[in-house]
Every structure is written in structure tokens, then in C-alpha cells.
Amino acid sequence: MLMSRRYPAGRVRNRTGADGPSDEDLQRLRAVEKRLDQCWDLLRQRRAKAEFGDDPDDAQPRPVDEVESYRQ
């Protein structure tokens, strides 16, 4: 899932009013955060495989519920 060009980085924050972001904006933000968690996890897998002599191309994306809310 690619992020829509309608919502460039920072747009959700810029659209907030006195009432805060809309439900649609919050839903879109959550979807982007979940996808970003998956991307970070895949990058970590690739780096670990390369570090230990394995093929980084063997890394596979894990399900969202497995990697969701990773914190560094």
C-alpha cells in the first residue's frame, strides 16, 4: 500500500483545527504507521541477515499484528 499523493508528509498535522484531526485523518495516519512498522521490521531483518552472512533478499515482511507498535 503506497501513501496517496493527496497527503504529503505533515499534511495531517496541518489540517487539524481546534477540534483536532478528523476520523478519516486518524484512520489514514494509523494505516501509515502500521505500514511503516512493517518497513522498519523488514529493514532490521535484512540488516541482520547481511551481518550474519545470509542473503538479505530472503527477508520477508511479517504480518502487521506481529510488528505493530515497535518502539526503538
VOMINU-630072 format. One line per field, with one value per atom (N, C-alpha, C, O, CB): x negated, y negated, z; atom name; residue number from 0. Coordinates in steps of 0.1 Angstrom, whole numbers, padded with zeros to 4 digits. Glycine has a CB too. Example, Ala and Ser with C-alpha at 12.3 -4.5 7.8 and 13.67 -1.06 7.14 Angstrom:
2
px -0132 | -0123 | -0132 | -0142 | -0113 | -0128 | -0137 | -0129 | -0134 | -0141
py 0057 | 0045 | 0033 | 0033 | 0045 | 0022 | 0011 | 0000 | -0011 | 0006
pz 0078 | 0078 | 0078 | 0085 | 0090 | 0071 | 0071 | 0079 | 0080 | 0057
at N | CA | C | O | CB | N | CA | C | O | CB
i 0 | 0 | 0 | 0 | 0 | 1 | 1 | 1 | 1 | 1
! end
This chain:
72
px -0008 | 0000 | -0009 | -0017 | 0010 | -0008 | -0015 | -0007 | 0005 | -0020 | -0014 | -0007 | -0002 | -0010 | -0016 | 0010 | 0015 | 0008 | 0004 | 0030 | 0007 | 0001 | 0009 | 0005 | -0002 | 0022 | 0031 | 0026 | 0030 | 0045 | 0019 | 0015 | 0000 | -0006 | 0021 | -0007 | -0022 | -0025 | -0017 | -0028 | -0038 | -0042 | -0038 | -0040 | -0057 | -0033 | -0029 | -0015 | -0010 | -0039 | -0009 | 0004 | 0015 | 0023 | 0009 | 0014 | 0024 | 0023 | 0033 | 0022 | 0011 | 0009 | 0014 | 0020 | -0005 | 0012 | 0016 | 0031 | 0036 | 0009 | 0038 | 0052 | 0060 | 0072 | 0057 | 0053 | 0060 | 0065 | 0058 | 0051 | 0077 | 0083 | 0084 | 0077 | 0096 | 0092 | 0094 | 0099 | 0097 | 0104 | 0107 | 0112 | 0103 | 0106 | 0125 | 0091 | 0081 | 0084 | 0092 | 0082 | 0076 | 0077 | 0091 | 0097 | 0066 | 0095 | 0108 | 0106 | 0094 | 0113 | 0117 | 0116 | 0109 | 0101 | 0130 | 0112 | 0105 | 0090 | 0083 | 0111 | 0086 | 0072 | 0065 | 0054 | 0069 | 0072 | 0066 | 0065 | 0055 | 0075 | 0075 | 0075 | 0064 | 0057 | 0089 | 0062 | 0051 | 0038 | 0028 | 0052 | 0036 | 0024 | 0021 | 0009 | 0025 | 0031 | 0028 | 0024 | 0015 | 0041 | 0030 | 0026 | 0011 | 0004 | 0035 | 0008 | -0006 | -0016 | -0027 | -0008 | -0012 | -0021 | -0023 | -0034 | -0015 | -0012 | -0013 | -0022 | -0031 | 0001 | -0021 | -0029 | -0044 | -0053 | -0025 | -0046 | -0060 | -0066 | -0078 | -0059 | -0058 | -0063 | -0068 | -0078 | -0052 | -0060 | -0064 | -0077 | -0086 | -0053 | -0078 | -0090 | -0103 | -0113 | -0089 | -0101 | -0113 | -0117 | -0128 | -0109 | -0107 | -0109 | -0117 | -0126 | -0096 | -0112 | -0119 | -0133 | -0142 | -0111 | -0135 | -0149 | -0158 | -0169 | -0149 | -0153 | -0160 | -0164 | -0175 | -0152 | -0154 | -0156 | -0167 | -0177 | -0144 | -0167 | -0177 | -0191 | -0200 | -0173 | -0191 | -0204 | -0210 | -0222 | -0203 | -0202 | -0206 | -0211 | -0221 | -0195 | -0204 | -0208 | -0221 | -0230 | -0197 | -0223 | -0236 | -0247 | -0258 | -0235 | -0245 | -0255 | -0260 | -0272 | -0250 | -0251 | -0254 | -0257 | -0256 | -0244 | -0259 | -0262 | -0251 | -0253 | -0272 | -0239 | -0227 | -0223 | -0228 | -0215 | -0215 | -0211 | -0199 | -0189 | -0206 | -0201 | -0191 | -0178 | -0168 | -0197 | -0179 | -0167 | -0158 | -0147 | -0172 | -0163 | -0154 | -0145 | -0136 | -0163 | -0147 | -0138 | -0124 | -0123 | -0144 | -0114 | -0100 | -0093 | -0095 | -0094 | -0084 | -0076 | -0067 | -0061 | -0066 | -0066 | -0058 | -0044 | -0043 | -0065 | -0034 | -0021 | -0021 | -0029 | -0011 | -0012 | -0011 | -0009 | -0016 | 0001 | -0001 | 0002 | -0011 | -0012 | 0013 | -0020 | -0033 | -0043 | -0051 | -0039 | -0043 | -0053 | -0047 | -0054 | -0060 | -0034 | -0027 | -0032 | -0035 | -0012 | -0034 | -0038 | -0052 | -0055 | -0029 | -0061 | -0075 | -0080 | -0077 | -0084 | -0087 | -0093 | -0108 | -0113 | -0087 | -0116 | -0130 | -0135 | -0147 | -0137
py 0012 | 0000 | -0012 | -0014 | 0000 | -0021 | -0033 | -0045 | -0045 | -0036 | -0054 | -0066 | -0075 | -0077 | -0074 | -0079 | -0087 | -0101 | -0106 | -0090 | -0105 | -0119 | -0130 | -0141 | -0121 | -0127 | -0137 | -0141 | -0152 | -0132 | -0132 | -0135 | -0135 | -0125 | -0125 | -0145 | -0146 | -0147 | -0150 | -0157 | -0144 | -0144 | -0157 | -0168 | -0142 | -0155 | -0167 | -0172 | -0181 | -0178 | -0167 | -0173 | -0170 | -0179 | -0167 | -0159 | -0156 | -0166 | -0171 | -0142 | -0169 | -0179 | -0193 | -0200 | -0180 | -0196 | -0210 | -0211 | -0222 | -0212 | -0200 | -0200 | -0201 | -0202 | -0188 | -0199 | -0199 | -0212 | -0222 | -0193 | -0213 | -0225 | -0225 | -0218 | -0228 | -0233 | -0234 | -0221 | -0218 | -0246 | -0213 | -0201 | -0189 | -0178 | -0198 | -0192 | -0181 | -0174 | -0179 | -0171 | -0164 | -0157 | -0150 | -0146 | -0147 | -0149 | -0142 | -0127 | -0122 | -0145 | -0119 | -0105 | -0099 | -0089 | -0099 | -0105 | -0100 | -0102 | -0093 | -0107 | -0113 | -0116 | -0107 | -0101 | -0131 | -0104 | -0095 | -0081 | -0074 | -0095 | -0076 | -0063 | -0062 | -0052 | -0060 | -0072 | -0072 | -0072 | -0065 | -0084 | -0080 | -0080 | -0067 | -0062 | -0091 | -0060 | -0047 | -0037 | -0028 | -0041 | -0037 | -0028 | -0031 | -0021 | -0030 | -0043 | -0046 | -0042 | -0036 | -0062 | -0044 | -0039 | -0024 | -0019 | -0043 | -0017 | -0002 | 0002 | 0011 | 0004 | -0004 | -0001 | -0004 | 0003 | -0008 | -0016 | -0020 | -0010 | -0007 | -0034 | -0005 | 0006 | 0018 | 0024 | 0010 | 0022 | 0033 | 0030 | 0039 | 0037 | 0019 | 0015 | 0015 | 0020 | 0001 | 0009 | 0010 | 0024 | 0027 | 0002 | 0032 | 0046 | 0053 | 0061 | 0054 | 0051 | 0057 | 0052 | 0060 | 0054 | 0039 | 0034 | 0040 | 0044 | 0019 | 0042 | 0048 | 0063 | 0067 | 0048 | 0070 | 0084 | 0084 | 0092 | 0090 | 0075 | 0075 | 0072 | 0078 | 0065 | 0062 | 0059 | 0071 | 0073 | 0047 | 0077 | 0089 | 0100 | 0106 | 0094 | 0103 | 0114 | 0110 | 0119 | 0116 | 0098 | 0094 | 0095 | 0099 | 0080 | 0091 | 0091 | 0105 | 0107 | 0085 | 0115 | 0129 | 0137 | 0150 | 0135 | 0131 | 0138 | 0145 | 0152 | 0149 | 0142 | 0147 | 0137 | 0126 | 0150 | 0142 | 0133 | 0124 | 0129 | 0142 | 0111 | 0101 | 0102 | 0099 | 0087 | 0107 | 0108 | 0119 | 0120 | 0111 | 0128 | 0138 | 0133 | 0140 | 0149 | 0121 | 0115 | 0113 | 0109 | 0101 | 0115 | 0114 | 0105 | 0105 | 0128 | 0097 | 0089 | 0097 | 0107 | 0079 | 0093 | 0100 | 0093 | 0082 | 0101 | 0101 | 0095 | 0083 | 0082 | 0105 | 0074 | 0061 | 0064 | 0057 | 0053 | 0074 | 0076 | 0082 | 0081 | 0086 | 0087 | 0092 | 0081 | 0081 | 0102 | 0070 | 0060 | 0046 | 0037 | 0058 | 0046 | 0033 | 0027 | 0035 | 0035 | 0015 | 0007 | 0010 | 0009 | 0009 | 0014 | 0015 | 0001 | -0009 | 0020 | 0001 | -0011 | -0009 | 0002 | -0016 | -0020 | -0019 | -0025 | -0026 | -0026
pz 0000 | 0000 | 0000 | 0009 | 0012 | -0010 | -0011 | -0005 | -0007 | -0025 | 0001 | 0006 | -0006 | -0015 | 0016 | -0005 | -0015 | -0016 | -0006 | -0012 | -0028 | -0031 | -0025 | -0023 | -0046 | -0022 | -0016 | -0002 | 0003 | -0015 | 0005 | 0018 | 0020 | 0025 | 0028 | 0015 | 0017 | 0031 | 0040 | 0009 | 0035 | 0049 | 0056 | 0050 | 0049 | 0067 | 0075 | 0073 | 0080 | 0073 | 0062 | 0059 | 0069 | 0072 | 0046 | 0076 | 0086 | 0097 | 0102 | 0092 | 0101 | 0112 | 0108 | 0115 | 0116 | 0095 | 0090 | 0089 | 0089 | 0077 | 0087 | 0085 | 0098 | 0098 | 0077 | 0109 | 0122 | 0126 | 0124 | 0133 | 0131 | 0136 | 0151 | 0158 | 0129 | 0156 | 0170 | 0176 | 0187 | 0174 | 0168 | 0172 | 0170 | 0173 | 0164 | 0164 | 0162 | 0148 | 0141 | 0173 | 0146 | 0133 | 0131 | 0141 | 0131 | 0119 | 0116 | 0118 | 0119 | 0102 | 0119 | 0120 | 0108 | 0109 | 0121 | 0096 | 0084 | 0084 | 0081 | 0071 | 0089 | 0090 | 0100 | 0098 | 0095 | 0111 | 0121 | 0116 | 0119 | 0134 | 0109 | 0103 | 0093 | 0093 | 0096 | 0084 | 0074 | 0081 | 0077 | 0065 | 0092 | 0100 | 0106 | 0106 | 0110 | 0112 | 0117 | 0107 | 0109 | 0124 | 0095 | 0084 | 0080 | 0077 | 0072 | 0079 | 0075 | 0086 | 0083 | 0073 | 0099 | 0110 | 0109 | 0112 | 0123 | 0107 | 0106 | 0095 | 0096 | 0104 | 0083 | 0071 | 0075 | 0071 | 0059 | 0081 | 0085 | 0095 | 0093 | 0091 | 0104 | 0113 | 0105 | 0108 | 0123 | 0095 | 0087 | 0079 | 0078 | 0077 | 0074 | 0067 | 0076 | 0072 | 0060 | 0088 | 0097 | 0101 | 0102 | 0110 | 0103 | 0106 | 0095 | 0097 | 0110 | 0083 | 0071 | 0070 | 0067 | 0058 | 0072 | 0071 | 0082 | 0079 | 0073 | 0094 | 0105 | 0101 | 0104 | 0118 | 0096 | 0091 | 0081 | 0082 | 0086 | 0071 | 0060 | 0066 | 0062 | 0050 | 0075 | 0081 | 0089 | 0088 | 0090 | 0096 | 0104 | 0095 | 0098 | 0114 | 0085 | 0076 | 0069 | 0068 | 0065 | 0065 | 0059 | 0069 | 0065 | 0053 | 0081 | 0092 | 0094 | 0097 | 0105 | 0094 | 0097 | 0085 | 0085 | 0106 | 0073 | 0061 | 0053 | 0044 | 0064 | 0057 | 0050 | 0039 | 0039 | 0059 | 0029 | 0018 | 0023 | 0027 | 0006 | 0023 | 0027 | 0019 | 0024 | 0027 | 0007 | -0002 | 0003 | -0001 | -0016 | 0013 | 0018 | 0029 | 0033 | 0024 | 0034 | 0044 | 0038 | 0026 | 0049 | 0046 | 0042 | 0052 | 0064 | 0042 | 0046 | 0055 | 0064 | 0060 | 0047 | 0077 | 0087 | 0087 | 0083 | 0101 | 0092 | 0093 | 0103 | 0112 | 0099 | 0100 | 0107 | 0122 | 0131 | 0102 | 0126 | 0140 | 0147 | 0160 | 0142 | 0140 | 0146 | 0148 | 0158 | 0137 | 0140 | 0141 | 0146 | 0148 | 0128 | 0147 | 0151 | 0164 | 0173 | 0152 | 0164 | 0175 | 0180 | 0192 | 0187 | 0172 | 0175 | 0180 | 0174 | 0164 | 0190 | 0195 | 0197 | 0201 | 0209 | 0193 | 0195 | 0207 | 0210 | 0183
at N | CA | C | O | CB | N | CA | C | O | CB | N | CA | C | O | CB | N | CA | C | O | CB | N | CA | C | O | CB | N | CA | C | O | CB | N | CA | C | O | CB | N | CA | C | O | CB | N | CA | C | O | CB | N | CA | C | O | CB | N | CA | C | O | CB | N | CA | C | O | CB | N | CA | C | O | CB | N | CA | C | O | CB | N | CA | C | O | CB | N | CA | C | O | CB | N | CA | C | O | CB | N | CA | C | O | CB | N | CA | C | O | CB | N | CA | C | O | CB | N | CA | C | O | CB | N | CA | C | O | CB | N | CA | C | O | CB | N | CA | C | O | CB | N | CA | C | O | CB | N | CA | C | O | CB | N | CA | C | O | CB | N | CA | C | O | CB | N | CA | C | O | CB | N | CA | C | O | CB | N | CA | C | O | CB | N | CA | C | O | CB | N | CA | C | O | CB | N | CA | C | O | CB | N | CA | C | O | CB | N | CA | C | O | CB | N | CA | C | O | CB | N | CA | C | O | CB | N | CA | C | O | CB | N | CA | C | O | CB | N | CA | C | O | CB | N | CA | C | O | CB | N | CA | C | O | CB | N | CA | C | O | CB | N | CA | C | O | CB | N | CA | C | O | CB | N | CA | C | O | CB | N | CA | C | O | CB | N | CA | C | O | CB | N | CA | C | O | CB | N | CA | C | O | CB | N | CA | C | O | CB | N | CA | C | O | CB | N | CA | C | O | CB | N | CA | C | O | CB | N | CA | C | O | CB | N | CA | C | O | CB | N | CA | C | O | CB | N | CA | C | O | CB | N | CA | C | O | CB | N | CA | C | O | CB | N | CA | C | O | CB | N | CA | C | O | CB | N | CA | C | O | CB | N | CA | C | O | CB | N | CA | C | O | CB | N | CA | C | O | CB | N | CA | C | O | CB | N | CA | C | O | CB | N | CA | C | O | CB | N | CA | C | O | CB | N | CA | C | O | CB
i 0 | 0 | 0 | 0 | 0 | 1 | 1 | 1 | 1 | 1 | 2 | 2 | 2 | 2 | 2 | 3 | 3 | 3 | 3 | 3 | 4 | 4 | 4 | 4 | 4 | 5 | 5 | 5 | 5 | 5 | 6 | 6 | 6 | 6 | 6 | 7 | 7 | 7 | 7 | 7 | 8 | 8 | 8 | 8 | 8 | 9 | 9 | 9 | 9 | 9 | 10 | 10 | 10 | 10 | 10 | 11 | 11 | 11 | 11 | 11 | 12 | 12 | 12 | 12 | 12 | 13 | 13 | 13 | 13 | 13 | 14 | 14 | 14 | 14 | 14 | 15 | 15 | 15 | 15 | 15 | 16 | 16 | 16 | 16 | 16 | 17 | 17 | 17 | 17 | 17 | 18 | 18 | 18 | 18 | 18 | 19 | 19 | 19 | 19 | 19 | 20 | 20 | 20 | 20 | 20 | 21 | 21 | 21 | 21 | 21 | 22 | 22 | 22 | 22 | 22 | 23 | 23 | 23 | 23 | 23 | 24 | 24 | 24 | 24 | 24 | 25 | 25 | 25 | 25 | 25 | 26 | 26 | 26 | 26 | 26 | 27 | 27 | 27 | 27 | 27 | 28 | 28 | 28 | 28 | 28 | 29 | 29 | 29 | 29 | 29 | 30 | 30 | 30 | 30 | 30 | 31 | 31 | 31 | 31 | 31 | 32 | 32 | 32 | 32 | 32 | 33 | 33 | 33 | 33 | 33 | 34 | 34 | 34 | 34 | 34 | 35 | 35 | 35 | 35 | 35 | 36 | 36 | 36 | 36 | 36 | 37 | 37 | 37 | 37 | 37 | 38 | 38 | 38 | 38 | 38 | 39 | 39 | 39 | 39 | 39 | 40 | 40 | 40 | 40 | 40 | 41 | 41 | 41 | 41 | 41 | 42 | 42 | 42 | 42 | 42 | 43 | 43 | 43 | 43 | 43 | 44 | 44 | 44 | 44 | 44 | 45 | 45 | 45 | 45 | 45 | 46 | 46 | 46 | 46 | 46 | 47 | 47 | 47 | 47 | 47 | 48 | 48 | 48 | 48 | 48 | 49 | 49 | 49 | 49 | 49 | 50 | 50 | 50 | 50 | 50 | 51 | 51 | 51 | 51 | 51 | 52 | 52 | 52 | 52 | 52 | 53 | 53 | 53 | 53 | 53 | 54 | 54 | 54 | 54 | 54 | 55 | 55 | 55 | 55 | 55 | 56 | 56 | 56 | 56 | 56 | 57 | 57 | 57 | 57 | 57 | 58 | 58 | 58 | 58 | 58 | 59 | 59 | 59 | 59 | 59 | 60 | 60 | 60 | 60 | 60 | 61 | 61 | 61 | 61 | 61 | 62 | 62 | 62 | 62 | 62 | 63 | 63 | 63 | 63 | 63 | 64 | 64 | 64 | 64 | 64 | 65 | 65 | 65 | 65 | 65 | 66 | 66 | 66 | 66 | 66 | 67 | 67 | 67 | 67 | 67 | 68 | 68 | 68 | 68 | 68 | 69 | 69 | 69 | 69 | 69 | 70 | 70 | 70 | 70 | 70 | 71 | 71 | 71 | 71 | 71
! end
